[in-house]
Amino acid sequence: MTPPSRATALALSGLLALGAFTAISPPTYADLSAGTTRSSQAAADARAAAPRLKVRTVVAGLQNPWDAKPIGGGALLVTERDRARLSVVRDGTRRTVRFPRSRVWVSGETGLMSLAIDPRFKQTRHFWTCQGWQSGGAHDVRVSLWKLSRSARRARLVNHVLTGIPTTSGRHGGCRLLLDSGSDALFIGTGDAADPANPRNLTSLGGKVLRVHRLTGAAMSDNPYADASTPRQRLVFTYGHRNVQGLAQRPGDGAVVSVEHGSYRDDEVNALAPGADFGWNPGPGYDESVPMTDQSLPGQQTEAIWSSGTPTIATSGAAWTSGSSWGEYASALAVAALGGERMIFIRFDEALRQIDVSTPAVMRRYGRLRSVTSLGNGDLLVTTSNGVDDRILRVSPR
């Protein structure tokens, strides 16, 4: 299916004007250049005032932990991608949670991946996972809702919230989950499955950020394509993505950003707005020499608010920092990098224009970093992804 018409774009503008979504106007190249110039002194000040980071190991002995989230009482729920293992960690001790792990499809970059925890977990015991899944000799990526037993020893499947996210070899499987703080929506960042047709095909769930009801998987009524005749198109929030590995919602204004892997260049942080096209179009033949945001395509493509340039550092999970103890890293987007083996702190202004970027040396000691979660006290949980003796780290400003 083709991208939205001009009439549809104008209708989306009307939705934004009515306040249906938190709208972010993407900066132009001129804005970015000016922001970089204006922020040179700010960057120097940030380096001088940056907090020292204290890094502690919460638990070790893992293999490619994809995500870790607190569930209360000092416990964490943890996914390991390749082992398809779900665990509860408390006081440095890991305990396996029984669930139908034999149904999880593990291949390449796909396995047991992202987590989201119900804000009312204490009452509902609900959580969501995104994983590869085997069914009837076929496989897909799907989002599932579970209920954890009171003993935390077993997880019962409530329902598959969304099925049919495409897979091929397991490459570019996505898949990041984010519960919207302002509604019942669940954002789902997906990969393009290394299929050139997926990112701009609005009837495919690949290469998208989807927005669905967190319990039923139905399209939210104020989605940009909510009135489309094709059910899958109704789920689409943004498109033209390569491999979405991170989603984060900024406290205060509710702005949502995605983080995705570039090809050999240009990892991106993108400011999401309903119906936006982020310009990844590697077809035909999955030609990865094309720009991550290809402005030669029909329609209007939205530029990234941050890009790695060349080479890629394989950015992954992200979370916003909170609390004054972060000093000049306060209210920054903390982004994990796999290939770059680092964490970067990106500061933006209120309009999500980049101010500066910092890379603390201490975070380079831990190899590949996958996910970042902000805790209630302002600390960050970070997972490593080295394949051997991986860890969950707790990072605190001091």
C-alpha positions as CSV (number, residue, x, y, z in Angstrom):
1,M,0.0,0.0,0.0
2,T,1.2,3.5,-0.7
3,P,2.0,6.1,1.9
4,P,-0.8,8.5,3.0
5,S,-2.1,11.0,0.5
6,R,-1.9,14.8,0.9
7,A,-5.5,14.8,2.1
8,T,-4.7,12.2,4.8
9,A,-1.6,14.2,5.8
10,L,-3.8,17.3,6.2
11,A,-6.3,15.3,8.2
12,L,-3.5,14.2,10.5
13,S,-2.4,17.8,11.0
14,G,-6.0,18.5,12.1
15,L,-5.7,15.7,14.7
16,L,-2.5,17.1,16.0
17,A,-4.0,20.6,16.3
18,L,-6.9,19.1,18.3
19,G,-4.4,17.6,20.8
20,A,-5.1,14.0,20.0
21,F,-1.4,13.3,20.4
22,T,1.7,14.9,21.8
23,A,3.1,16.4,18.6
24,I,6.7,17.0,18.0
25,S,7.8,19.1,15.0
26,P,11.0,17.5,13.7
27,P,13.9,19.9,13.5
28,T,15.3,20.9,10.1
29,Y,19.0,20.6,9.2
30,A,19.3,24.3,9.9
31,D,17.8,23.8,13.3
32,L,20.2,21.0,14.1
33,S,23.2,23.0,12.9
34,A,22.2,26.0,14.9
35,G,21.6,23.9,18.0
36,T,25.0,22.4,17.7
37,T,26.7,25.8,17.5
38,R,24.7,27.3,20.3
39,S,25.4,24.3,22.5
40,S,29.2,24.3,22.3
41,Q,29.6,26.1,25.6
42,A,26.8,24.0,27.2
43,A,28.7,20.9,26.1
44,A,31.8,22.1,27.8
45,D,29.9,22.9,31.0
46,A,28.3,19.5,30.9
47,R,31.6,17.8,30.8
48,A,32.8,19.8,33.7
49,A,29.6,19.2,35.8
50,A,28.9,15.6,34.7
51,P,28.3,13.2,37.7
52,R,30.6,10.3,38.4
53,L,28.7,7.1,37.8
54,K,28.6,4.2,40.3
55,V,28.0,0.9,38.6
56,R,27.0,-2.2,40.5
57,T,26.2,-5.7,39.3
58,V,22.7,-6.8,40.3
59,V,23.1,-10.3,38.9
60,A,25.6,-12.1,36.7
61,G,25.8,-15.4,34.8
62,L,23.2,-14.6,32.2
63,Q,23.2,-15.0,28.5
64,N,22.0,-12.1,26.3
65,P,19.5,-10.7,28.7
66,W,17.2,-8.6,26.5
67,D,15.2,-6.7,29.1
68,A,14.9,-6.3,32.9
69,K,12.0,-4.5,34.7
70,P,11.2,-4.0,38.4
71,I,8.0,-5.7,39.7
72,G,8.1,-4.5,43.3
73,G,9.5,-5.7,46.5
74,G,13.1,-5.4,45.2
75,A,12.5,-8.1,42.5
76,L,13.2,-7.9,38.7
77,L,11.6,-9.7,35.8
78,V,14.2,-10.6,33.2
79,T,14.2,-12.1,29.7
80,E,17.1,-13.9,28.0
81,R,16.8,-13.9,24.2
82,D,18.6,-17.0,23.1
83,R,17.7,-19.2,26.1
84,A,14.1,-18.1,25.9
85,R,14.3,-17.9,29.6
86,L,12.1,-15.8,31.9
87,S,13.4,-15.2,35.4
88,V,12.8,-13.4,38.6
89,V,15.9,-11.9,40.2
90,R,15.9,-10.9,43.9
91,D,18.9,-10.1,46.1
92,G,21.3,-11.3,43.4
93,T,19.6,-14.7,43.0
94,R,17.9,-15.8,39.8
95,R,14.9,-18.1,39.7
96,T,13.4,-19.5,36.5
97,V,9.7,-18.7,35.8
98,R,7.9,-21.6,34.1
99,F,6.0,-20.6,31.0
100,P,5.7,-22.3,27.5
101,R,9.3,-21.5,26.5
102,S,9.3,-24.4,24.0
103,R,7.0,-22.3,21.8
104,V,9.4,-19.4,21.6
105,W,11.1,-19.3,18.2
106,V,14.8,-18.4,18.6
107,S,16.8,-17.5,15.5
108,G,19.4,-14.8,14.9
109,E,18.3,-11.6,16.5
110,T,14.9,-13.0,17.5
111,G,13.9,-14.8,20.6
112,L,12.5,-13.8,24.0
113,M,12.8,-10.0,23.9
114,S,11.1,-7.0,25.4
115,L,9.1,-6.6,28.6
116,A,6.4,-4.2,29.8
117,I,5.0,-4.3,33.4
118,D,1.5,-3.3,34.3
119,P,1.6,-0.1,36.4
120,R,-0.9,-1.9,38.6
121,F,1.2,-5.1,38.7
122,K,0.7,-5.5,42.5
123,Q,-3.1,-6.0,41.8
124,T,-3.1,-7.6,38.4
125,R,0.2,-9.5,38.2
126,H,0.1,-8.6,34.5
127,F,3.1,-8.2,32.2
128,W,3.7,-8.3,28.5
129,T,6.5,-9.9,26.4
130,C,7.5,-9.7,22.7
131,Q,9.0,-12.8,21.3
132,G,9.4,-15.1,18.3
133,W,6.6,-17.8,18.4
134,Q,6.2,-21.1,16.7
135,S,2.7,-22.2,15.7
136,G,1.6,-24.9,13.2
137,G,5.0,-25.2,11.6
138,A,5.2,-21.5,11.0
139,H,6.6,-18.6,13.1
140,D,6.1,-14.9,13.7
141,V,6.9,-12.3,16.2
142,R,4.0,-11.6,18.7
143,V,3.2,-9.7,21.8
144,S,1.7,-11.6,24.6
145,L,0.0,-10.7,27.9
146,W,0.8,-12.9,30.9
147,K,-0.1,-13.2,34.6
148,L,2.6,-14.1,37.1
149,S,1.6,-16.4,39.9
150,R,1.8,-15.0,43.5
151,S,4.8,-17.3,44.1
152,A,6.4,-15.8,41.0
153,R,7.2,-19.4,39.8
154,R,4.9,-19.6,36.9
155,A,3.5,-17.3,34.2
156,R,0.1,-18.0,32.6
157,L,-0.8,-16.8,29.1
158,V,-3.8,-14.5,29.2
159,N,-3.8,-13.8,25.5
160,H,-1.7,-13.0,22.5
161,V,-2.3,-9.3,22.2
162,L,-0.9,-9.1,18.7
163,T,0.3,-11.7,16.2
164,G,1.7,-11.7,12.7
165,I,4.7,-9.4,13.0
166,P,6.8,-10.7,10.1
167,T,9.9,-12.8,10.4
168,T,12.3,-14.3,7.9
169,S,15.7,-15.6,9.2
170,G,15.3,-13.9,12.6
171,R,17.2,-10.9,11.4
172,H,15.7,-7.5,12.4
173,G,13.1,-8.9,14.8
174,G,12.7,-5.7,16.8
175,C,10.9,-5.7,19.2
176,R,10.5,-3.0,21.9
177,L,7.4,-2.5,24.1
178,L,6.3,0.8,25.8
179,L,3.1,1.4,27.8
180,D,1.8,4.9,27.2
181,S,1.6,6.8,30.4
182,G,-1.4,8.8,29.2
183,S,-3.7,6.2,27.8
184,D,-4.4,2.5,27.6
185,A,-2.1,2.2,24.5
186,L,0.8,-0.1,24.1
187,F,3.5,1.1,21.6
188,I,5.3,-1.8,19.7
189,G,8.5,-1.1,17.8
190,T,9.1,-3.7,15.1
191,G,11.9,-4.6,12.8
192,D,11.6,-4.9,9.0
193,A,12.6,-8.6,9.0
194,A,15.2,-7.7,6.4
195,D,12.4,-7.6,3.8
196,P,12.6,-4.5,1.6
197,A,8.8,-4.5,1.1
198,N,7.9,-4.1,4.8
199,P,8.9,-0.7,6.0
200,R,6.6,1.4,3.7
201,N,3.8,-1.2,3.2
202,L,1.1,0.0,5.5
203,T,-0.5,-3.4,5.6
204,S,2.6,-5.0,7.0
205,L,3.4,-4.9,10.7
206,G,7.2,-4.9,10.0
207,G,9.3,-1.7,10.1
208,K,6.8,0.2,12.1
209,V,5.9,1.6,15.5
210,L,2.4,0.2,16.2
211,R,-0.1,1.5,18.7
212,V,-2.7,-0.9,20.1
213,H,-4.9,-1.3,23.2
214,R,-2.7,-3.0,25.8
215,L,-5.3,-5.7,26.7
216,T,-7.0,-6.5,23.4
217,G,-4.5,-5.5,20.7
218,A,-7.2,-3.5,18.9
219,A,-6.2,-0.3,17.1
220,M,-6.6,2.8,19.3
221,S,-9.5,4.9,18.0
222,D,-7.3,8.0,17.6
223,N,-4.6,6.2,15.6
224,P,-3.7,8.0,12.3
225,Y,-5.2,5.2,10.2
226,A,-8.0,4.2,12.5
227,D,-10.5,4.4,9.7
228,A,-8.5,2.4,7.2
229,S,-10.3,-0.5,5.5
230,T,-7.4,-2.9,6.2
231,P,-7.3,-4.0,9.9
232,R,-3.5,-4.1,10.1
233,Q,-3.1,-0.5,8.8
234,R,-5.3,0.7,11.6
235,L,-2.5,-0.4,14.1
236,V,0.2,1.7,12.4
237,F,1.4,4.8,14.2
238,T,4.6,5.5,12.3
239,Y,6.4,3.6,9.4
240,G,9.6,3.6,7.4
241,H,11.7,2.1,10.2
242,R,14.6,-0.4,9.8
243,N,14.9,-2.1,13.2
244,V,13.3,-0.4,16.3
245,Q,15.3,-1.5,19.4
246,G,14.2,1.3,21.8
247,L,11.2,3.3,22.8
248,A,11.1,5.9,25.6
249,Q,8.5,8.4,26.7
250,R,9.7,11.7,28.1
251,P,8.3,12.5,31.6
252,G,6.3,15.7,31.6
253,D,5.2,16.2,28.0
254,G,4.8,12.5,27.1
255,A,6.8,12.8,23.9
256,V,7.8,9.3,22.6
257,V,11.1,8.6,20.8
258,S,12.3,5.5,19.0
259,V,15.8,4.2,18.8
260,E,16.8,2.1,15.8
261,H,19.8,0.4,14.2
262,G,21.3,1.9,11.1
263,S,22.9,-0.1,8.3
264,Y,26.6,0.7,8.2
265,R,25.8,4.3,9.3
266,D,23.2,6.4,10.9
267,D,21.7,4.8,14.0
268,E,18.8,7.1,14.8
269,V,16.7,8.6,17.6
270,N,13.4,9.6,16.1
271,A,10.6,11.8,17.5
272,L,7.4,10.0,16.8
273,A,4.3,11.8,15.5
274,P,1.2,10.1,14.1
275,G,1.5,9.0,10.5
276,A,5.2,10.0,10.2
277,D,7.3,8.3,7.5
278,F,11.0,7.9,8.7
279,G,12.2,7.1,5.2
280,W,13.8,3.6,5.2
281,N,13.3,2.0,1.8
282,P,16.0,-0.6,0.9
283,G,14.1,-2.1,-2.0
284,P,14.4,-3.8,-4.3
285,G,16.9,-6.4,-3.2
286,Y,17.5,-5.0,0.3
287,D,20.0,-2.4,-0.8
288,E,21.5,-1.1,2.5
289,S,23.5,1.6,0.8
290,V,20.4,3.8,0.7
291,P,20.1,6.6,3.3
292,M,18.3,5.7,6.6
293,T,16.0,8.6,5.8
294,D,15.7,8.8,2.1
295,Q,14.4,12.2,1.1
296,S,14.1,11.1,-2.6
297,L,11.0,9.1,-1.8
298,P,7.5,10.4,-2.5
299,G,5.8,12.4,0.2
300,Q,7.5,13.9,3.3
301,Q,10.1,12.0,5.3
302,T,10.9,12.9,8.9
303,E,14.6,13.4,9.8
304,A,16.1,11.9,12.9
305,I,16.6,14.1,15.9
306,W,20.0,12.4,16.6
307,S,22.1,10.2,14.3
308,S,25.3,8.4,14.9
309,G,26.8,9.2,11.5
310,T,29.4,6.7,10.2
311,P,30.0,4.0,11.5
312,T,27.0,2.7,13.2
313,I,27.3,1.9,17.0
314,A,24.2,-0.2,17.0
315,T,22.0,1.7,19.4
316,S,19.4,-0.3,21.3
317,G,17.4,0.4,24.5
318,A,16.9,3.9,26.0
319,A,15.3,5.6,29.0
320,W,15.1,9.2,30.2
321,T,17.0,10.1,33.3
322,S,15.2,11.7,36.2
323,G,16.3,13.6,39.3
324,S,18.7,16.4,40.1
325,S,21.4,14.0,41.2
326,W,22.1,13.4,37.5
327,G,23.5,16.9,37.2
328,E,24.2,17.8,33.6
329,Y,22.9,14.4,32.6
330,A,19.5,15.3,34.1
331,S,16.5,14.8,31.7
332,A,18.8,13.3,29.1
333,L,18.1,10.2,27.0
334,A,20.4,7.4,28.1
335,V,20.9,5.1,25.1
336,A,22.7,1.8,25.1
337,A,24.9,0.7,22.3
338,L,25.8,-2.9,21.3
339,G,28.5,-2.6,18.6
340,G,29.8,0.6,20.1
341,E,30.0,-0.9,23.6
342,R,29.0,2.3,25.4
343,M,26.2,4.4,26.8
344,I,25.5,7.8,25.5
345,F,23.5,10.6,27.2
346,I,21.8,12.9,24.7
347,R,20.3,16.1,25.9
348,F,17.5,17.8,24.0
349,D,15.6,21.0,24.4
350,E,11.9,21.2,24.9
351,A,11.3,20.9,21.1
352,L,13.5,17.8,21.0
353,R,16.4,19.6,19.3
354,Q,19.7,18.1,20.2
355,I,21.9,20.1,22.7
356,D,24.8,17.8,23.3
357,V,26.0,14.2,23.7
358,S,28.2,12.7,26.4
359,T,29.8,9.3,26.6
360,P,31.0,8.3,30.2
361,A,34.2,6.3,30.0
362,V,33.1,4.0,32.9
363,M,30.3,2.4,30.8
364,R,32.8,1.2,28.2
365,R,34.1,-1.4,30.6
366,Y,31.1,-3.7,30.2
367,G,31.0,-4.5,26.5
368,R,27.8,-4.6,24.5
369,L,24.8,-2.9,26.2
370,R,21.2,-3.8,25.3
371,S,18.5,-2.3,27.4
372,V,18.0,0.7,29.7
373,T,15.3,1.1,32.3
374,S,14.7,4.0,34.6
375,L,13.9,3.1,38.2
376,G,11.7,5.0,40.6
377,N,14.7,6.5,42.5
378,G,16.4,7.7,39.3
379,D,18.9,4.9,39.0
380,L,19.2,3.1,35.7
381,L,19.1,-0.7,35.0
382,V,21.3,-1.7,32.1
383,T,21.6,-5.2,30.6
384,T,24.8,-6.4,28.8
385,S,24.7,-8.6,25.7
386,N,28.1,-10.2,25.3
387,G,26.8,-13.8,25.2
388,V,29.0,-15.0,28.1
389,D,28.5,-14.1,31.8
390,D,26.2,-11.3,31.0
391,R,25.0,-9.0,33.7
392,I,22.3,-6.6,34.9
393,L,23.9,-3.4,36.0
394,R,22.6,-0.7,38.3
395,V,23.9,2.7,37.4
396,S,23.7,5.6,39.9
397,P,24.9,9.2,39.7
398,R,27.2,10.2,42.6
